[in-house]
C-alpha cells in the first residue's frame, strides 16, 4: 500500500465513527467475521461525510468522467455523484482507531475474474493515533450484497495477535476465490 498523509481531525472522526458504524451482527470477539458496512456515497449527507472525505479525490475523478459522458447525451439529468458505494470496517483500541474502506465505483474498479458482481477496487486504510493520521492504499474486493443472501457480501475480522484485518467475500456460504487477504494495521507489519 502507498502511504499518504490524511488530514482529518481525530476528534471529529471519533464522533462520526460512533454514529456511522453499524454491523449486521455484533460479537465481542474481534476475530469473529462480520459483514462490512455498506455506505452509499451518491448523495452525501452528514452520515456519509467522513467516508466521502476518505474518497474525495477518486469521487471527484469519477464525477469528471461522468460529466464528460453526460456532455454526449443532451437531455441527461444527474443529481449527486455517479454511483459510488464504500464498504468499511473500523477497528478501535484505547489509543488507535483504524478504518479500512473499499470504494466501489464502476469507472474505478475491474470485474473479478469469474464474477460479474464482485469488483477489484481501490482500498484505503486510515490510522488515527496520538493526534496524527496516516493513510495507505491498495486494492481489495468490493461486494455490496446483503449478508446471508445469495448476493456476494464483503466480510472482515481483526486478528489481535497478528494485528491484521482479514478480508473476504462470501456468496451464500461459499468464499469468492481471489478475495481473501490480510491487511496489517501498522506500516511496519
C-alpha positions as CSV (number, residue, x, y, z in Angstrom):
1,X,0.0,0.0,0.0
2,X,1.2,3.5,-0.8
3,X,1.5,5.9,2.2
4,X,-0.1,9.3,2.3
5,X,-0.9,11.9,5.0
6,X,-4.6,12.2,5.7
7,X,-5.8,15.5,7.2
8,X,-8.9,15.0,9.3
9,X,-9.2,16.0,13.0
10,X,-9.3,12.7,15.0
11,X,-11.9,14.2,17.5
12,X,-14.3,14.8,14.6
13,X,-13.6,11.3,13.2
14,X,-14.3,9.7,16.6
15,X,-17.8,11.2,16.7
16,X,-18.5,10.2,13.1
17,X,-17.3,6.7,13.7
18,X,-19.6,6.2,16.6
19,X,-22.6,7.2,14.6
20,X,-21.6,5.6,11.3
21,X,-20.5,2.1,12.3
22,X,-23.3,-0.4,12.1
23,X,-23.0,-4.1,11.5
24,X,-25.5,-6.9,10.9
25,X,-24.2,-9.0,13.8
26,X,-22.3,-7.9,16.9
27,X,-19.8,-10.0,18.8
28,X,-17.2,-9.1,21.4
29,X,-14.7,-11.4,19.7
30,X,-12.7,-9.3,17.2
31,X,-11.7,-12.5,15.3
32,X,-15.4,-13.2,14.5
33,X,-16.3,-12.5,10.9
34,X,-18.6,-9.5,10.5
35,X,-20.4,-8.1,7.4
36,X,-18.6,-5.0,6.3
37,X,-20.9,-1.9,6.5
38,X,-22.1,-0.7,3.1
39,X,-22.5,3.1,2.6
40,X,-24.0,4.8,-0.4
41,X,-21.9,7.8,-1.5
42,X,-24.1,9.0,-4.3
43,X,-25.9,11.6,-2.2
44,X,-23.6,12.7,0.6
45,X,-25.1,13.9,3.9
46,X,-23.8,14.0,7.5
47,X,-23.7,10.2,7.8
48,X,-21.6,9.8,4.7
49,X,-19.3,12.9,5.2
50,X,-16.3,11.0,6.7
51,X,-16.3,8.3,4.1
52,X,-16.9,10.7,1.2
53,X,-13.8,12.6,2.6
54,X,-11.7,9.5,2.5
55,X,-12.5,9.1,-1.2
56,X,-12.9,12.7,-2.2
57,X,-10.2,12.7,-4.9
58,X,-11.4,9.5,-6.6
59,X,-15.1,10.5,-6.3
60,X,-14.1,13.9,-8.0
61,X,-12.3,12.0,-10.8
62,X,-15.3,9.7,-11.2
63,X,-17.6,12.8,-11.4
64,X,-15.4,14.4,-14.0
65,X,-15.7,11.3,-16.2
66,X,-19.5,11.3,-15.7
67,X,-19.7,14.9,-16.7
68,X,-17.7,14.2,-19.9
69,X,-20.0,11.2,-20.7
70,X,-23.1,13.3,-20.0
71,X,-22.0,16.0,-22.4
72,X,-22.5,13.5,-25.2
73,X,-26.1,12.9,-24.1
74,X,-28.0,16.2,-24.3
75,X,-31.1,15.6,-22.0
76,X,-29.4,13.6,-19.2
77,X,-30.2,15.0,-15.8
78,X,-27.9,13.9,-12.9
79,X,-28.1,14.7,-9.2
80,X,-25.3,13.9,-6.8
81,X,-22.3,11.7,-7.6
82,X,-22.4,8.9,-10.1
83,X,-23.0,5.5,-8.5
84,X,-20.4,5.1,-5.7
85,X,-20.5,3.0,-2.6
86,X,-18.0,2.0,0.1
87,X,-17.7,-1.0,2.3
88,X,-15.8,-0.4,5.5
89,X,-14.7,-1.8,8.9
90,X,-13.5,0.1,11.9
91,X,-11.0,-1.4,14.5
92,X,-10.6,0.5,17.8
93,X,-8.3,0.3,20.8
94,X,-8.0,2.9,23.6
95,X,-5.1,4.6,21.7
96,X,-5.7,3.8,18.0
97,X,-8.6,3.9,15.5
98,X,-8.2,2.2,12.1
99,X,-10.7,2.4,9.3
100,X,-10.4,0.1,6.2
101,X,-12.6,1.2,3.3
102,X,-13.0,-0.1,-0.2
103,X,-14.6,2.2,-2.8
104,X,-17.0,0.6,-5.4
105,X,-17.4,2.9,-8.4
106,X,-17.8,1.5,-11.9
107,X,-15.1,3.6,-13.5
108,X,-12.6,2.8,-10.8
109,X,-12.9,-1.0,-10.5
110,X,-12.3,-4.0,-12.6
111,X,-14.6,-7.1,-12.5
112,X,-13.0,-10.0,-10.6
113,X,-12.2,-12.9,-12.9
114,X,-15.2,-15.4,-12.9
115,X,-17.6,-12.9,-11.2
116,X,-19.8,-10.2,-12.6
117,X,-20.9,-8.8,-9.2
118,X,-17.5,-8.7,-7.3
119,X,-15.1,-6.0,-8.3
120,X,-11.4,-5.3,-7.6
121,X,-11.5,-1.7,-6.4
122,X,-9.4,1.0,-4.6
123,X,-8.8,0.3,-0.9
124,X,-7.6,2.7,1.8
125,X,-6.5,2.1,5.4
126,X,-6.6,5.2,7.6
127,X,-4.9,5.0,11.0
128,X,-5.5,7.6,13.8
129,X,-3.0,7.6,16.7
130,X,-1.7,10.2,19.1
131,X,-3.4,13.1,17.3
132,X,-1.9,12.1,13.9
133,X,-3.3,10.2,11.0
134,X,-1.9,8.3,8.1
135,X,-3.3,6.5,5.0
136,X,-2.1,3.6,3.0
137,X,-3.6,2.5,-0.4
138,X,-4.1,-0.8,-2.1
139,X,-6.8,-2.8,-3.9
140,X,-9.5,-5.1,-2.4
141,X,-12.7,-6.9,-3.4
142,X,-15.9,-4.9,-3.3
143,X,-19.2,-6.7,-2.9
144,X,-22.2,-4.8,-1.6
145,X,-24.7,-7.5,-1.2
146,X,-26.8,-8.3,1.9
147,X,-25.1,-10.7,4.3
148,X,-26.6,-14.2,4.3
149,X,-28.2,-13.8,0.9
150,X,-27.0,-15.3,-2.4
151,X,-25.6,-11.9,-3.3
152,X,-21.8,-11.5,-2.8
153,X,-21.2,-9.7,0.5
154,X,-17.9,-8.4,2.0
155,X,-16.8,-9.6,5.4
156,X,-13.9,-8.6,7.8
157,X,-12.4,-9.7,11.1
158,X,-9.5,-8.5,13.2
159,X,-6.8,-10.8,14.4
160,X,-5.4,-9.3,17.6
161,X,-2.3,-11.4,17.7
162,X,-1.1,-10.6,14.2
163,X,-2.7,-7.1,14.1
164,X,-4.2,-7.9,10.7
165,X,-7.6,-7.1,9.3
166,X,-8.7,-10.2,7.4
167,X,-11.0,-9.6,4.4
168,X,-13.1,-11.9,2.3
169,X,-16.3,-12.1,0.2
170,X,-19.0,-14.8,0.5
171,X,-21.7,-15.7,-1.9
172,X,-24.2,-17.6,0.2
173,X,-21.9,-19.8,2.2
174,X,-19.1,-20.0,-0.4
175,X,-15.9,-17.9,-0.4
176,X,-15.2,-16.0,-3.6
177,X,-11.8,-17.0,-5.0
178,X,-9.2,-14.3,-5.0
179,X,-10.8,-12.1,-2.4
180,X,-9.2,-13.3,0.8
181,X,-6.5,-11.1,2.1
182,X,-4.9,-9.8,5.3
183,X,-4.1,-6.2,5.7
184,X,-1.7,-5.1,8.6
185,X,-2.9,-2.2,10.7
186,X,0.6,-0.9,11.2
187,X,3.0,0.1,8.4
188,X,5.9,-1.9,9.7
189,X,4.0,-5.2,9.6
